[in-house]
């Protein structure tokens, strides 16, 4: 798993880790604000599961960010 390797490298180099969850804005039946809120909550919930699975309880300083990503045309 890529995140596990990133954590191991951050621990080895004694550095901070930034975990970025990029998403596209593709709302169907909800407003942009509601769509963003739904996506960010889902991303945080999924990351919490990974946090527990990888036991990131203080092994490395990290930050989780959910940001809009754009497709190149």
N, CA, C and O atoms as a Tripos MOL2 file, in Angstrom:
@<TRIPOS>MOLECULE
protein
  292   291    73     0     0
PROTEIN
NO_CHARGES

@<TRIPOS>ATOM
      1 N           0.8470   -1.1760    0.0000 N.3       1 UNK1
      2 CA          0.0000    0.0000    0.0000 C.3       1 UNK1
      3 C           0.8960    1.2440    0.0000 C.2       1 UNK1
      4 O           1.8500    1.3400    0.7720 O.2       1 UNK1
      5 N           0.5740    2.1760   -0.8670 N.am      2 UNK2
      6 CA          1.3770    3.3800   -1.0420 C.3       2 UNK2
      7 C           1.4440    4.1990    0.2460 C.2       2 UNK2
      8 O           2.5090    4.7080    0.5960 O.2       2 UNK2
      9 N           0.3410    4.3290    0.9440 N.am      3 UNK3
     10 CA          0.3420    5.1140    2.1770 C.3       3 UNK3
     11 C           1.2670    4.5100    3.2230 C.2       3 UNK3
     12 O           1.9440    5.2420    3.9440 O.2       3 UNK3
     13 N           1.3050    3.2080    3.3140 N.am      4 UNK4
     14 CA          2.2000    2.5390    4.2720 C.3       4 UNK4
     15 C           3.6580    2.8470    3.9380 C.2       4 UNK4
     16 O           4.4530    3.1130    4.8400 O.2       4 UNK4
     17 N           4.0170    2.8160    2.6650 N.am      5 UNK5
     18 CA          5.3860    3.1470    2.2420 C.3       5 UNK5
     19 C           5.6970    4.6040    2.5680 C.2       5 UNK5
     20 O           6.7870    4.9150    3.0470 O.2       5 UNK5
     21 N           4.7440    5.4960    2.3110 N.am      6 UNK6
     22 CA          4.9430    6.9170    2.6170 C.3       6 UNK6
     23 C           5.1590    7.1260    4.1130 C.2       6 UNK6
     24 O           6.0170    7.9130    4.5130 O.2       6 UNK6
     25 N           4.3880    6.4290    4.9340 N.am      7 UNK7
     26 CA          4.5550    6.5290    6.3920 C.3       7 UNK7
     27 C           5.9330    6.0200    6.7990 C.2       7 UNK7
     28 O           6.6260    6.6550    7.5940 O.2       7 UNK7
     29 N           6.3230    4.8840    6.2550 N.am      8 UNK8
     30 CA          7.6360    4.3270    6.5830 C.3       8 UNK8
     31 C           8.7630    5.2840    6.1940 C.2       8 UNK8
     32 O           9.7240    5.4510    6.9460 O.2       8 UNK8
     33 N           8.6470    5.9090    5.0270 N.am      9 UNK9
     34 CA          9.6690    6.8780    4.5990 C.3       9 UNK9
     35 C           9.6790    8.1110    5.4940 C.2       9 UNK9
     36 O          10.7440    8.6170    5.8460 O.2       9 UNK9
     37 N           8.4970    8.5910    5.8620 N.am     10 UNK10
     38 CA          8.4220    9.7570    6.7460 C.3      10 UNK10
     39 C           9.0450    9.4540    8.1070 C.2      10 UNK10
     40 O           9.7390   10.2960    8.6780 O.2      10 UNK10
     41 N           8.7990    8.2610    8.6180 N.am     11 UNK11
     42 CA          9.3950    7.8530    9.8900 C.3      11 UNK11
     43 C          10.9130    7.7750    9.7380 C.2      11 UNK11
     44 O          11.6530    8.2870   10.5780 O.2      11 UNK11
     45 N          11.3700    7.1380    8.6720 N.am     12 UNK12
     46 CA         12.8070    6.9690    8.4410 C.3      12 UNK12
     47 C          13.5250    8.3200    8.3470 C.2      12 UNK12
     48 O          14.5890    8.5050    8.9370 O.2      12 UNK12
     49 N          12.9370    9.2600    7.6030 N.am     13 UNK13
     50 CA         13.5700   10.5610    7.3990 C.3      13 UNK13
     51 C          13.1610   11.6060    8.4340 C.2      13 UNK13
     52 O          13.5460   12.7730    8.3480 O.2      13 UNK13
     53 N          12.3690   11.1620    9.4150 N.am     14 UNK14
     54 CA         11.9160   12.0390   10.5010 C.3      14 UNK14
     55 C          11.3080   13.3330    9.9440 C.2      14 UNK14
     56 O          11.7060   14.4430   10.2980 O.2      14 UNK14
     57 N          10.3530   13.1420    9.0830 N.am     15 UNK15
     58 CA          9.6930   14.2780    8.4450 C.3      15 UNK15
     59 C           8.1800   14.1550    8.5640 C.2      15 UNK15
     60 O           7.6500   13.1130    8.9480 O.2      15 UNK15
     61 N           7.5280   15.2030    8.2370 N.am     16 UNK16
     62 CA          6.0730   15.2800    8.3000 C.3      16 UNK16
     63 C           5.4710   14.7480    7.0050 C.2      16 UNK16
     64 O           6.0970   14.8210    5.9480 O.2      16 UNK16
     65 N           4.2680   14.2200    7.0900 N.am     17 UNK17
     66 CA          3.5900   13.6400    5.9370 C.3      17 UNK17
     67 C           2.2950   14.4020    5.6760 C.2      17 UNK17
     68 O           1.5460   14.7090    6.6030 O.2      17 UNK17
     69 N           2.0430   14.7020    4.4160 N.am     18 UNK18
     70 CA          0.7660   15.2970    4.0230 C.3      18 UNK18
     71 C           0.0520   14.2820    3.1420 C.2      18 UNK18
     72 O           0.5750   13.8610    2.1100 O.2      18 UNK18
     73 N          -1.1440   13.8950    3.5590 N.am     19 UNK19
     74 CA         -1.9580   12.9420    2.7960 C.3      19 UNK19
     75 C          -3.0140   13.7690    2.0720 C.2      19 UNK19
     76 O          -3.8360   14.4340    2.7020 O.2      19 UNK19
     77 N          -2.9840   13.7210    0.7440 N.am     20 UNK20
     78 CA         -3.9010   14.5140   -0.0720 C.3      20 UNK20
     79 C          -4.9320   13.6180   -0.7380 C.2      20 UNK20
     80 O          -4.5860   12.6580   -1.4260 O.2      20 UNK20
     81 N          -6.1980   13.9400   -0.5290 N.am     21 UNK21
     82 CA         -7.3010   13.2520   -1.2050 C.3      21 UNK21
     83 C          -7.8590   14.2390   -2.2220 C.2      21 UNK21
     84 O          -8.5490   15.1910   -1.8570 O.2      21 UNK21
     85 N          -7.5600   14.0100   -3.4910 N.am     22 UNK22
     86 CA         -8.0440   14.9060   -4.5490 C.3      22 UNK22
     87 C          -9.3430   14.3540   -5.1090 C.2      22 UNK22
     88 O          -9.4810   13.1460   -5.3030 O.2      22 UNK22
     89 N         -10.2860   15.2320   -5.3670 N.am     23 UNK23
     90 CA        -11.5640   14.7970   -5.9270 C.3      23 UNK23
     91 C         -12.0430   15.7940   -6.9750 C.2      23 UNK23
     92 O         -11.6520   16.9610   -6.9760 O.2      23 UNK23
     93 N         -12.8970   15.3020   -7.8640 N.am     24 UNK24
     94 CA        -13.4910   16.1570   -8.8950 C.3      24 UNK24
     95 C         -14.8690   16.5880   -8.4470 C.2      24 UNK24
     96 O         -15.5480   15.8730   -7.7100 O.2      24 UNK24
     97 N         -15.2730   17.7450   -8.8910 N.am     25 UNK25
     98 CA        -16.6210   18.2250   -8.5800 C.3      25 UNK25
     99 C         -17.5610   17.7440   -9.6850 C.2      25 UNK25
    100 O         -17.5260   18.2290  -10.8160 O.2      25 UNK25
    101 N         -18.3930   16.7840   -9.3240 N.am     26 UNK26
    102 CA        -19.3590   16.2100  -10.2590 C.3      26 UNK26
    103 C         -20.7270   16.0550   -9.5860 C.2      26 UNK26
    104 O         -21.2610   14.9470   -9.5380 O.2      26 UNK26
    105 N         -21.2940   17.1300   -9.0740 N.am     27 UNK27
    106 CA        -22.5840   16.9890   -8.3840 C.3      27 UNK27
    107 C         -23.6920   16.6120   -9.3630 C.2      27 UNK27
    108 O         -23.7210   17.0800  -10.5010 O.2      27 UNK27
    109 N         -24.5940   15.7640   -8.9020 N.am     28 UNK28
    110 CA        -25.7110   15.3730   -9.7510 C.3      28 UNK28
    111 C         -26.9830   16.0940   -9.3280 C.2      28 UNK28
    112 O         -27.5720   16.8460  -10.1050 O.2      28 UNK28
    113 N         -27.4020   15.8550   -8.0820 N.am     29 UNK29
    114 CA        -28.6840   16.4180   -7.6450 C.3      29 UNK29
    115 C         -28.5540   17.2910   -6.4120 C.2      29 UNK29
    116 O         -29.5610   17.6620   -5.8100 O.2      29 UNK29
    117 N         -27.3300   17.6260   -6.0280 N.am     30 UNK30
    118 CA        -27.1600   18.4480   -4.8370 C.3      30 UNK30
    119 C         -26.3530   19.6880   -5.1770 C.2      30 UNK30
    120 O         -25.7030   19.7470   -6.2210 O.2      30 UNK30
    121 N         -26.3960   20.6660   -4.3080 N.am     31 UNK31
    122 CA        -25.6430   21.8970   -4.5450 C.3      31 UNK31
    123 C         -24.1460   21.6000   -4.4360 C.2      31 UNK31
    124 O         -23.7480   20.5780   -3.8770 O.2      31 UNK31
    125 N         -23.3350   22.4870   -4.9630 N.am     32 UNK32
    126 CA        -21.8820   22.3210   -4.8710 C.3      32 UNK32
    127 C         -21.4240   22.2400   -3.4230 C.2      32 UNK32
    128 O         -20.5780   21.4140   -3.0780 O.2      32 UNK32
    129 N         -21.9810   23.0950   -2.5800 N.am     33 UNK33
    130 CA        -21.5850   23.0980   -1.1590 C.3      33 UNK33
    131 C         -21.9330   21.7720   -0.4920 C.2      33 UNK33
    132 O         -21.1240   21.2230    0.2560 O.2      33 UNK33
    133 N         -23.1170   21.2600   -0.7560 N.am     34 UNK34
    134 CA        -23.5160   19.9780   -0.1630 C.3      34 UNK34
    135 C         -22.6780   18.8320   -0.7140 C.2      34 UNK34
    136 O         -22.2920   17.9250    0.0230 O.2      34 UNK34
    137 N         -22.3990   18.8780   -2.0150 N.am     35 UNK35
    138 CA        -21.5810   17.8490   -2.6400 C.3      35 UNK35
    139 C         -20.1820   17.8370   -2.0130 C.2      35 UNK35
    140 O         -19.6600   16.7810   -1.6540 O.2      35 UNK35
    141 N         -19.5860   19.0260   -1.8880 N.am     36 UNK36
    142 CA        -18.2500   19.1160   -1.2920 C.3      36 UNK36
    143 C         -18.2600   18.5770    0.1310 C.2      36 UNK36
    144 O         -17.3620   17.8310    0.5220 O.2      36 UNK36
    145 N         -19.2650   18.9500    0.8990 N.am     37 UNK37
    146 CA        -19.3780   18.4910    2.2800 C.3      37 UNK37
    147 C         -19.4720   16.9680    2.3480 C.2      37 UNK37
    148 O         -18.8390   16.3400    3.1960 O.2      37 UNK37
    149 N         -20.2600   16.3790    1.4550 N.am     38 UNK38
    150 CA        -20.4120   14.9290    1.4020 C.3      38 UNK38
    151 C         -19.0890   14.2480    1.0580 C.2      38 UNK38
    152 O         -18.6960   13.2770    1.7040 O.2      38 UNK38
    153 N         -18.4100   14.7640    0.0390 N.am     39 UNK39
    154 CA        -17.1380   14.1690   -0.4000 C.3      39 UNK39
    155 C         -16.0780   14.2800    0.6890 C.2      39 UNK39
    156 O         -15.3780   13.3070    0.9690 O.2      39 UNK39
    157 N         -15.9510   15.4430    1.3000 N.am     40 UNK40
    158 CA        -14.9300   15.6500    2.3420 C.3      40 UNK40
    159 C         -15.2090   14.7580    3.5420 C.2      40 UNK40
    160 O         -14.2790   14.1820    4.1080 O.2      40 UNK40
    161 N         -16.4710   14.6310    3.9410 N.am     41 UNK41
    162 CA        -16.8020   13.7480    5.0650 C.3      41 UNK41
    163 C         -16.4560   12.3000    4.7350 C.2      41 UNK41
    164 O         -15.8710   11.5940    5.5560 O.2      41 UNK41
    165 N         -16.8180   11.8600    3.5350 N.am     42 UNK42
    166 CA        -16.5050   10.4970    3.1140 C.3      42 UNK42
    167 C         -14.9930   10.2650    3.1040 C.2      42 UNK42
    168 O         -14.5220    9.2180    3.5480 O.2      42 UNK42
    169 N         -14.2370   11.2340    2.6020 N.am     43 UNK43
    170 CA        -12.7690   11.1270    2.5620 C.3      43 UNK43
    171 C         -12.1970   11.0210    3.9710 C.2      43 UNK43
    172 O         -11.3290   10.1880    4.2350 O.2      43 UNK43
    173 N         -12.6860   11.8720    4.8790 N.am     44 UNK44
    174 CA        -12.2090   11.8170    6.2690 C.3      44 UNK44
    175 C         -12.5630   10.4830    6.9300 C.2      44 UNK44
    176 O         -11.7490    9.9130    7.6560 O.2      44 UNK44
    177 N         -13.7650    9.9940    6.6800 N.am     45 UNK45
    178 CA        -14.1700    8.7080    7.2510 C.3      45 UNK45
    179 C         -13.2840    7.5720    6.7410 C.2      45 UNK45
    180 O         -12.8550    6.7140    7.5110 O.2      45 UNK45
    181 N         -13.0160    7.5780    5.4340 N.am     46 UNK46
    182 CA        -12.1520    6.5450    4.8570 C.3      46 UNK46
    183 C         -10.7260    6.6600    5.3920 C.2      46 UNK46
    184 O         -10.0730    5.6500    5.6530 O.2      46 UNK46
    185 N         -10.2440    7.9010    5.5540 N.am     47 UNK47
    186 CA         -8.8940    8.0780    6.0660 C.3      47 UNK47
    187 C          -8.7970    7.6260    7.5200 C.2      47 UNK47
    188 O          -7.7670    7.0910    7.9310 O.2      47 UNK47
    189 N          -9.8420    7.8310    8.2920 N.am     48 UNK48
    190 CA         -9.8510    7.3750    9.6810 C.3      48 UNK48
    191 C          -9.6810    5.8610    9.7420 C.2      48 UNK48
    192 O          -8.9770    5.3480   10.6120 O.2      48 UNK48
    193 N         -10.3190    5.1510    8.8260 N.am     49 UNK49
    194 CA        -10.1420    3.6940    8.7690 C.3      49 UNK49
    195 C          -8.6840    3.3350    8.4610 C.2      49 UNK49
    196 O          -8.1230    2.4200    9.0640 O.2      49 UNK49
    197 N          -8.0810    4.0610    7.5220 N.am     50 UNK50
    198 CA         -6.6730    3.8260    7.2010 C.3      50 UNK50
    199 C          -5.7650    4.1750    8.3770 C.2      50 UNK50
    200 O          -4.7980    3.4680    8.6600 O.2      50 UNK50
    201 N          -6.0880    5.2680    9.0550 N.am     51 UNK51
    202 CA         -5.3320    5.6740   10.2450 C.3      51 UNK51
    203 C          -5.2560    4.5300   11.2420 C.2      51 UNK51
    204 O          -4.1870    4.2000   11.7540 O.2      51 UNK51
    205 N          -6.3990    3.9390   11.5040 N.am     52 UNK52
    206 CA         -6.4670    2.8350   12.4610 C.3      52 UNK52
    207 C          -5.7320    1.6070   11.9460 C.2      52 UNK52
    208 O          -5.0150    0.9450   12.6950 O.2      52 UNK52
    209 N          -5.9130    1.3060   10.6670 N.am     53 UNK53
    210 CA         -5.2670    0.1310   10.0780 C.3      53 UNK53
    211 C          -3.7390    0.2660   10.1070 C.2      53 UNK53
    212 O          -3.0350   -0.7020   10.3950 O.2      53 UNK53
    213 N          -3.2320    1.4650    9.8090 N.am     54 UNK54
    214 CA         -1.7840    1.6910    9.7850 C.3      54 UNK54
    215 C          -1.2250    2.0980   11.1430 C.2      54 UNK54
    216 O          -0.0150    2.2640   11.3020 O.2      54 UNK54
    217 N          -2.1070    2.2550   12.1140 N.am     55 UNK55
    218 CA         -1.7110    2.6400   13.4730 C.3      55 UNK55
    219 C          -0.8500    3.8970   13.4640 C.2      55 UNK55
    220 O           0.2860    3.8960   13.9390 O.2      55 UNK55
    221 N          -1.4170    4.9730   12.9110 N.am     56 UNK56
    222 CA         -0.7120    6.2450   12.8100 C.3      56 UNK56
    223 C          -0.8210    7.0760   14.0870 C.2      56 UNK56
    224 O          -0.8200    8.3060   14.0320 O.2      56 UNK56
    225 N          -0.9090    6.4310   15.1900 N.am     57 UNK57
    226 CA         -1.0900    7.1310   16.4670 C.3      57 UNK57
    227 C           0.2360    7.6940   16.9730 C.2      57 UNK57
    228 O           0.8050    7.1890   17.9410 O.2      57 UNK57
    229 N           0.7190    8.7400   16.3130 N.am     58 UNK58
    230 CA          1.9220    9.4130   16.7830 C.3      58 UNK58
    231 C           3.2200    8.9120   16.1820 C.2      58 UNK58
    232 O           4.2860    9.4220   16.5270 O.2      58 UNK58
    233 N           3.1660    7.9200   15.2860 N.am     59 UNK59
    234 CA          4.4030    7.4060   14.7020 C.3      59 UNK59
    235 C           5.0510    8.4300   13.7770 C.2      59 UNK59
    236 O           6.2700    8.4310   13.6080 O.2      59 UNK59
    237 N           4.2510    9.2900   13.1850 N.am     60 UNK60
    238 CA          4.7490   10.3280   12.2900 C.3      60 UNK60
    239 C           3.7560   11.4930   12.3090 C.2      60 UNK60
    240 O           2.5440   11.2810   12.3090 O.2      60 UNK60
    241 N           4.2760   12.7240   12.3270 N.am     61 UNK61
    242 CA          3.3390   13.8590   12.2350 C.3      61 UNK61
    243 C           2.7610   13.9160   10.8190 C.2      61 UNK61
    244 O           3.5000   13.8040    9.8410 O.2      61 UNK61
    245 N           1.4570   14.0890   10.7110 N.am     62 UNK62
    246 CA          0.8350   14.1170    9.3950 C.3      62 UNK62
    247 C          -0.3580   15.0460    9.3810 C.2      62 UNK62
    248 O          -0.8970   15.4330   10.4180 O.2      62 UNK62
    249 N          -0.7480   15.3880    8.1670 N.am     63 UNK63
    250 CA         -1.9130   16.2330    7.9470 C.3      63 UNK63
    251 C          -2.7200   15.6050    6.8140 C.2      63 UNK63
    252 O          -2.1520   15.1420    5.8250 O.2      63 UNK63
    253 N          -4.0250   15.5910    6.9570 N.am     64 UNK64
    254 CA         -4.9090   15.0740    5.9170 C.3      64 UNK64
    255 C          -5.6200   16.2480    5.2660 C.2      64 UNK64
    256 O          -6.1810   17.1020    5.9530 O.2      64 UNK64
    257 N          -5.5960   16.2900    3.9330 N.am     65 UNK65
    258 CA         -6.2730   17.3610    3.1960 C.3      65 UNK65
    259 C          -7.1440   16.7620    2.1030 C.2      65 UNK65
    260 O          -6.7220   15.8500    1.3930 O.2      65 UNK65
    261 N          -8.3470   17.2720    1.9730 N.am     66 UNK66
    262 CA         -9.2270   16.9210    0.8520 C.3      66 UNK66
    263 C          -9.3410   18.1730   -0.0050 C.2      66 UNK66
    264 O          -9.8240   19.2050    0.4620 O.2      66 UNK66
    265 N          -8.9000   18.0890   -1.2530 N.am     67 UNK67
    266 CA         -8.8740   19.2470   -2.1320 C.3      67 UNK67
    267 C          -9.4640   18.8940   -3.4930 C.2      67 UNK67
    268 O          -9.4350   17.7370   -3.9140 O.2      67 UNK67
    269 N          -9.9930   19.8910   -4.1650 N.am     68 UNK68
    270 CA        -10.5190   19.7010   -5.5060 C.3      68 UNK68
    271 C          -9.3720   19.5090   -6.4770 C.2      68 UNK68
    272 O          -8.4200   20.2890   -6.4810 O.2      68 UNK68
    273 N          -9.4590   18.4710   -7.3020 N.am     69 UNK69
    274 CA         -8.4780   18.2380   -8.3470 C.3      69 UNK69
    275 C          -9.1170   18.5100   -9.6940 C.2      69 UNK69
    276 O         -10.3270   18.3420   -9.8470 O.2      69 UNK69
    277 N          -8.3410   18.9220  -10.6600 N.am     70 UNK70
    278 CA         -8.8690   19.2440  -11.9830 C.3      70 UNK70
    279 C          -8.2740   18.3190  -13.0270 C.2      70 UNK70
    280 O          -7.1320   17.8770  -12.9020 O.2      70 UNK70
    281 N          -9.0450   18.0360  -14.0430 N.am     71 UNK71
    282 CA         -8.5990   17.2100  -15.1500 C.3      71 UNK71
    283 C          -7.9660   18.1030  -16.2020 C.2      71 UNK71
    284 O          -8.5160   19.1420  -16.5670 O.2      71 UNK71
    285 N          -6.8010   17.6850  -16.6840 N.am     72 UNK72
    286 CA         -6.1660   18.4450  -17.7640 C.3      72 UNK72
    287 C          -6.9040   18.1570  -19.0570 C.2      72 UNK72
    288 O          -7.3040   17.0220  -19.3160 O.2      72 UNK72
    289 N          -7.0760   19.1580  -19.8400 N.am     73 UNK73
    290 CA         -7.7480   18.9280  -21.1260 C.3      73 UNK73
    291 C          -6.8070   19.1330  -22.2820 C.2      73 UNK73
    292 O          -7.2050   18.9810  -23.4370 O.2      73 UNK73
@<TRIPOS>BOND
     1     1     2 1
     2     2     3 1
     3     3     4 2
     4     3     5 am
     5     5     6 1
     6     6     7 1
     7     7     8 2
     8     7     9 am
     9     9    10 1
    10    10    11 1
    11    11    12 2
    12    11    13 am
    13    13    14 1
    14    14    15 1
    15    15    16 2
    16    15    17 am
    17    17    18 1
    18    18    19 1
    19    19    20 2
    20    19    21 am
    21    21    22 1
    22    22    23 1
    23    23    24 2
    24    23    25 am
    25    25    26 1
    26    26    27 1
    27    27    28 2
    28    27    29 am
    29    29    30 1
    30    30    31 1
    31    31    32 2
    32    31    33 am
    33    33    34 1
    34    34    35 1
    35    35    36 2
    36    35    37 am
    37    37    38 1
    38    38    39 1
    39    39    40 2
    40    39    41 am
    41    41    42 1
    42    42    43 1
    43    43    44 2
    44    43    45 am
    45    45    46 1
    46    46    47 1
    47    47    48 2
    48    47    49 am
    49    49    50 1
    50    50    51 1
    51    51    52 2
    52    51    53 am
    53    53    54 1
    54    54    55 1
    55    55    56 2
    56    55    57 am
    57    57    58 1
    58    58    59 1
    59    59    60 2
    60    59    61 am
    61    61    62 1
    62    62    63 1
    63    63    64 2
    64    63    65 am
    65    65    66 1
    66    66    67 1
    67    67    68 2
    68    67    69 am
    69    69    70 1
    70    70    71 1
    71    71    72 2
    72    71    73 am
    73    73    74 1
    74    74    75 1
    75    75    76 2
    76    75    77 am
    77    77    78 1
    78    78    79 1
    79    79    80 2
    80    79    81 am
    81    81    82 1
    82    82    83 1
    83    83    84 2
    84    83    85 am
    85    85    86 1
    86    86    87 1
    87    87    88 2
    88    87    89 am
    89    89    90 1
    90    90    91 1
    91    91    92 2
    92    91    93 am
    93    93    94 1
    94    94    95 1
    95    95    96 2
    96    95    97 am
    97    97    98 1
    98    98    99 1
    99    99   100 2
   100    99   101 am
   101   101   102 1
   102   102   103 1
   103   103   104 2
   104   103   105 am
   105   105   106 1
   106   106   107 1
   107   107   108 2
   108   107   109 am
   109   109   110 1
   110   110   111 1
   111   111   112 2
   112   111   113 am
   113   113   114 1
   114   114   115 1
   115   115   116 2
   116   115   117 am
   117   117   118 1
   118   118   119 1
   119   119   120 2
   120   119   121 am
   121   121   122 1
   122   122   123 1
   123   123   124 2
   124   123   125 am
   125   125   126 1
   126   126   127 1
   127   127   128 2
   128   127   129 am
   129   129   130 1
   130   130   131 1
   131   131   132 2
   132   131   133 am
   133   133   134 1
   134   134   135 1
   135   135   136 2
   136   135   137 am
   137   137   138 1
   138   138   139 1
   139   139   140 2
   140   139   141 am
   141   141   142 1
   142   142   143 1
   143   143   144 2
   144   143   145 am
   145   145   146 1
   146   146   147 1
   147   147   148 2
   148   147   149 am
   149   149   150 1
   150   150   151 1
   151   151   152 2
   152   151   153 am
   153   153   154 1
   154   154   155 1
   155   155   156 2
   156   155   157 am
   157   157   158 1
   158   158   159 1
   159   159   160 2
   160   159   161 am
   161   161   162 1
   162   162   163 1
   163   163   164 2
   164   163   165 am
   165   165   166 1
   166   166   167 1
   167   167   168 2
   168   167   169 am
   169   169   170 1
   170   170   171 1
   171   171   172 2
   172   171   173 am
   173   173   174 1
   174   174   175 1
   175   175   176 2
   176   175   177 am
   177   177   178 1
   178   178   179 1
   179   179   180 2
   180   179   181 am
   181   181   182 1
   182   182   183 1
   183   183   184 2
   184   183   185 am
   185   185   186 1
   186   186   187 1
   187   187   188 2
   188   187   189 am
   189   189   190 1
   190   190   191 1
   191   191   192 2
   192   191   193 am
   193   193   194 1
   194   194   195 1
   195   195   196 2
   196   195   197 am
   197   197   198 1
   198   198   199 1
   199   199   200 2
   200   199   201 am
   201   201   202 1
   202   202   203 1
   203   203   204 2
   204   203   205 am
   205   205   206 1
   206   206   207 1
   207   207   208 2
   208   207   209 am
   209   209   210 1
   210   210   211 1
   211   211   212 2
   212   211   213 am
   213   213   214 1
   214   214   215 1
   215   215   216 2
   216   215   217 am
   217   217   218 1
   218   218   219 1
   219   219   220 2
   220   219   221 am
   221   221   222 1
   222   222   223 1
   223   223   224 2
   224   223   225 am
   225   225   226 1
   226   226   227 1
   227   227   228 2
   228   227   229 am
   229   229   230 1
   230   230   231 1
   231   231   232 2
   232   231   233 am
   233   233   234 1
   234   234   235 1
   235   235   236 2
   236   235   237 am
   237   237   238 1
   238   238   239 1
   239   239   240 2
   240   239   241 am
   241   241   242 1
   242   242   243 1
   243   243   244 2
   244   243   245 am
   245   245   246 1
   246   246   247 1
   247   247   248 2
   248   247   249 am
   249   249   250 1
   250   250   251 1
   251   251   252 2
   252   251   253 am
   253   253   254 1
   254   254   255 1
   255   255   256 2
   256   255   257 am
   257   257   258 1
   258   258   259 1
   259   259   260 2
   260   259   261 am
   261   261   262 1
   262   262   263 1
   263   263   264 2
   264   263   265 am
   265   265   266 1
   266   266   267 1
   267   267   268 2
   268   267   269 am
   269   269   270 1
   270   270   271 1
   271   271   272 2
   272   271   273 am
   273   273   274 1
   274   274   275 1
   275   275   276 2
   276   275   277 am
   277   277   278 1
   278   278   279 1
   279   279   280 2
   280   279   281 am
   281   281   282 1
   282   282   283 1
   283   283   284 2
   284   283   285 am
   285   285   286 1
   286   286   287 1
   287   287   288 2
   288   287   289 am
   289   289   290 1
   290   290   291 1
   291   291   292 2
@<TRIPOS>SUBSTRUCTURE
     1 UNK1         2 RESIDUE 1 A UNK
     2 UNK2         6 RESIDUE 1 A UNK
     3 UNK3        10 RESIDUE 1 A UNK
     4 UNK4        14 RESIDUE 1 A UNK
     5 UNK5        18 RESIDUE 1 A UNK
     6 UNK6        22 RESIDUE 1 A UNK
     7 UNK7        26 RESIDUE 1 A UNK
     8 UNK8        30 RESIDUE 1 A UNK
     9 UNK9        34 RESIDUE 1 A UNK
    10 UNK10       38 RESIDUE 1 A UNK
    11 UNK11       42 RESIDUE 1 A UNK
    12 UNK12       46 RESIDUE 1 A UNK
    13 UNK13       50 RESIDUE 1 A UNK
    14 UNK14       54 RESIDUE 1 A UNK
    15 UNK15       58 RESIDUE 1 A UNK
    16 UNK16       62 RESIDUE 1 A UNK
    17 UNK17       66 RESIDUE 1 A UNK
    18 UNK18       70 RESIDUE 1 A UNK
    19 UNK19       74 RESIDUE 1 A UNK
    20 UNK20       78 RESIDUE 1 A UNK
    21 UNK21       82 RESIDUE 1 A UNK
    22 UNK22       86 RESIDUE 1 A UNK
    23 UNK23       90 RESIDUE 1 A UNK
    24 UNK24       94 RESIDUE 1 A UNK
    25 UNK25       98 RESIDUE 1 A UNK
    26 UNK26      102 RESIDUE 1 A UNK
    27 UNK27      106 RESIDUE 1 A UNK
    28 UNK28      110 RESIDUE 1 A UNK
    29 UNK29      114 RESIDUE 1 A UNK
    30 UNK30      118 RESIDUE 1 A UNK
    31 UNK31      122 RESIDUE 1 A UNK
    32 UNK32      126 RESIDUE 1 A UNK
    33 UNK33      130 RESIDUE 1 A UNK
    34 UNK34      134 RESIDUE 1 A UNK
    35 UNK35      138 RESIDUE 1 A UNK
    36 UNK36      142 RESIDUE 1 A UNK
    37 UNK37      146 RESIDUE 1 A UNK
    38 UNK38      150 RESIDUE 1 A UNK
    39 UNK39      154 RESIDUE 1 A UNK
    40 UNK40      158 RESIDUE 1 A UNK
    41 UNK41      162 RESIDUE 1 A UNK
    42 UNK42      166 RESIDUE 1 A UNK
    43 UNK43      170 RESIDUE 1 A UNK
    44 UNK44      174 RESIDUE 1 A UNK
    45 UNK45      178 RESIDUE 1 A UNK
    46 UNK46      182 RESIDUE 1 A UNK
    47 UNK47      186 RESIDUE 1 A UNK
    48 UNK48      190 RESIDUE 1 A UNK
    49 UNK49      194 RESIDUE 1 A UNK
    50 UNK50      198 RESIDUE 1 A UNK
    51 UNK51      202 RESIDUE 1 A UNK
    52 UNK52      206 RESIDUE 1 A UNK
    53 UNK53      210 RESIDUE 1 A UNK
    54 UNK54      214 RESIDUE 1 A UNK
    55 UNK55      218 RESIDUE 1 A UNK
    56 UNK56      222 RESIDUE 1 A UNK
    57 UNK57      226 RESIDUE 1 A UNK
    58 UNK58      230 RESIDUE 1 A UNK
    59 UNK59      234 RESIDUE 1 A UNK
    60 UNK60      238 RESIDUE 1 A UNK
    61 UNK61      242 RESIDUE 1 A UNK
    62 UNK62      246 RESIDUE 1 A UNK
    63 UNK63      250 RESIDUE 1 A UNK
    64 UNK64      254 RESIDUE 1 A UNK
    65 UNK65      258 RESIDUE 1 A UNK
    66 UNK66      262 RESIDUE 1 A UNK
    67 UNK67      266 RESIDUE 1 A UNK
    68 UNK68      270 RESIDUE 1 A UNK
    69 UNK69      274 RESIDUE 1 A UNK
    70 UNK70      278 RESIDUE 1 A UNK
    71 UNK71      282 RESIDUE 1 A UNK
    72 UNK72      286 RESIDUE 1 A UNK
    73 UNK73      290 RESIDUE 1 A UNK
